[in-house]
Each structure stands twice: as structure tokens, then as C-alpha cells.
């Protein structure tokens, strides 16, 4: 999805910096894009690497943070570290660079909507920089299953955006999250192989199919544009109706 976003927003009219933990992957994407495109290696869990990226970017135009781990890719602790803690760290690092018109879109997930609201859990994820974050999540058993940790981490991202948007607004900047559903990507296919229930979720959804990366990217391109100037502090769910179907399960004949 990150590659699709780059293709959607690379108009050739403004400088674009692509960052990836694997610099070679970013270079491969950059090779097909128009205009001034730079590539940087950055592991978002590395504070020094993030700081170097911030310095390289300079005054912030648009930031789109697509980095993340799915449940099959790591254990629960690592999933939370990358998806939530590192997202919080990246936003904090870029905040001094905010200017009038800056905007950031952080990738959440429809999985954030699949767990019930819990004020205890919310109070924990609302402090992603707390030194006892993992201890508190562990005490509740939320790190034992990477799928649950994933949903919790993405709920934390959605709440992070809601919580920080006022401070961004005071700087003339916007902050949003976008929650993709089941999208046809290598990461998505990996989860399909390990989570058979996903096929049923797609069948029951309004769209009846997986999404395509370019469909998500088109929404991102809108969100970072001036056309979305009144949108901030909210999550945009792009899931083909999967969550809606869960609210109204099939009734027995």
C-alpha cells in the first residue's frame, strides 16, 4: 500500500521522500515515479534514524505513515512496538517541523473496530510512550496473541490521532488516520493463509471482495490534498463494508 500511495501522490510538482527500512525497496518504487524523488533508509523504531529523516525532510508538507507489522509477522510485543509506539514516536519527531497546511495520515486498520471499547485498555494505549506500557498490556494478556495485540495497537493509532489533532490544529496542521480492511497485498495474502476466517469476512461484506492497494491510495491522495481541508482528528475506514457486515450478521432462515 505504501508503494501505491507513493504512485498516487507523486505528481512531479513537489519533492517526495520515500523512506523504508529496506532502502532497496524504496529505490525500486522511486524508479518509476516522476519528479524529484529521494530515498532514505529508516527503521521507525530507531529514534536516531527517525531524527535523521526529519532533518532531511525539513518543513513538513504531507506525511503518510504506512509502516506496520501484521499478526503473522511478529509476536505481540513487536507488533505493538512498531504499530503504535513507533507511530507515536514518528509523530512526535515531526511535530517541530509542522507548518500551516501540514498534514499527516497514519495507517490504522479495520481490526481496530473488531474489539470492544474498554476504558482500561484505552487508558493504557493512550500512553504509548509510558515505560510500563508493555508490562500493563502483558498483565491483561493482550500480548499473548499477536492478532489481539495487532487490533489493540491499531485502536491505539486511531485514538492517538484523535487525541493529538487539537495540538496539530493549533499549528494550522491536520492529523488523520486511515483504516484499510482486507486488501490484496503480500502482507494481506500472508494473513489469508493463516486466518481462514478472512475469506468468510469478505464474502459477508457489502463489496464482496478484497480491496486493491490503489483504492486505498486514492483515499490517501484526497486526504492530503486541500480538498480535504476540513478533515482532521478522525479515522477513515476503507474496508468494503466488512465492519458494517459484522454489525448486522446473517439471520437464520
C-alpha positions, -999 to +999 in steps of 0.1 A: +000+000+000+029+023+006+041+019-030+006+026-042+004+057-021+037+070-035+024+065-070-008+083-062+007+114-047+039+117-069+027+144-093+061+156-102+053+190-089+067+187-054+096+170-037+089+135-024+109+115+001+103+077+003+116+060+035+117+023+041+136+000+064+149-016+032+163+012+011+164-011-019+126-015-018+122+023-017+146+027-046+126+003-067+094+023-061+111+056-067+125+044-101+090+046-116+079+079-102+080+114-118+097+145-105+121+149-076+121+117-056+146+110-028+151+077-009+160+072+027+166+041+049+146+044+081+136+019+108+108+038+126+117+020+158+151+037+157+149+072+172+181+083+156+171+071+122+137+090+125+155+121+137+178+120+106+147+116+084+130+146+100+161+167+094+163+156+058+126+164+051+126+199+066+093+218+069+066+192+067+042+191+038+024+158+039+035+127+059+019+093+052+029+066+076+022+032+062+048+012+081+035-017+103+035-054+111+006-078+107-001-105+133+017-133+114+049-112+110+059-109+147+050-116+183+025-093+202+051-071+218+069-064+185+036-057+168+027-030+194+062-016+193+061-010+156+024-002+150+018+020+180+049+031+199+069+039+168+039+057+152+037+079+182+075+085+181+074+095+144+046+120+150+064+135+180+096+138+159+079+156+131+059+180+152+086+206+154+085+207+116+048+215+114+037+245+093+005+260+081-010+233+058+010+203+071-010+171+072-002+135+083-021+103+076-013+073+099-024+039+088-047+021+113-067-010+104-103-022+104-091-046+131-093-016+155-131-019+151-132-056+158-125-053+195-149-038+221-142-005+236-126-010+270-117+021+291-089+002+309-072-008+277-078+026+262-062+043+291-031+021+285-028+026+248-033+063+253+001+065+268+023+048+241+054+064+255+049+051+290+078+030+303+054+004+317+032+001+285+042-035+278+040-046+314+004-033+317-006-048+284+010-081+294-008-082+327-041-081+308-029-109+284-030-086+254+004-095+241+000-133+242-019-135+209-004-114+181-038-109+164-052-093+195-021-072+200-025-060+164-061-049+170-051-032+202-022-014+185-043-001+157-070+010+181-042+029+198-033+046+165-068+057+158-071+072+194-036+088+191-048+107+160-080+118+178-061+129+209-033+148+191-053+165+164-062+196+185-025+204+191-018+200+154-048+222+146-033+250+167-003+249+144-025+250+113-019+213+106-042+183+101-038+148+115-058+118+103-058+080+104-069+057+076-080+021+084-078-003+055-098-035+055-088-067+037-065-055+009-048-076-017-011-071-008+017-095+001+010-089+038-027-094+033-021-127+015+001-139+043-027-133+068-052-151+045-030-182+046-031-182+084-066-168+091-092-188+072-120-167+087-109-138+065-124-154+034-158-155+052-155-119+062-150-109+026-180-130+014-202-113+040-191-078+032-210-053+011-183-052-016-179-090-016-142-087-025-108-076-013-097-041-018-069-030-041-039-010-029-047+017-054-082+021-040-067+029-006-040+051-021-067+072-039-083+080-005-049+090+009-043+113-020-076+130-012-069+133+025-035+150+020-050+174-006-066+208+000-099+193-009-099+176+025-090+208+044-119+204+069-110+168+078-089+162+108-089+142+141-108+113+126-104+079+111-114+070+076-125+033+073-118+019+038-129-017+042-155-025+016-182-029+043-166-056+064-171-039+097-207-029+088-214-066+080-202-075+114-228-052+130-256-070+111-247-107+109-268-130+087-300-141+103-311-178+103-337-186+076 
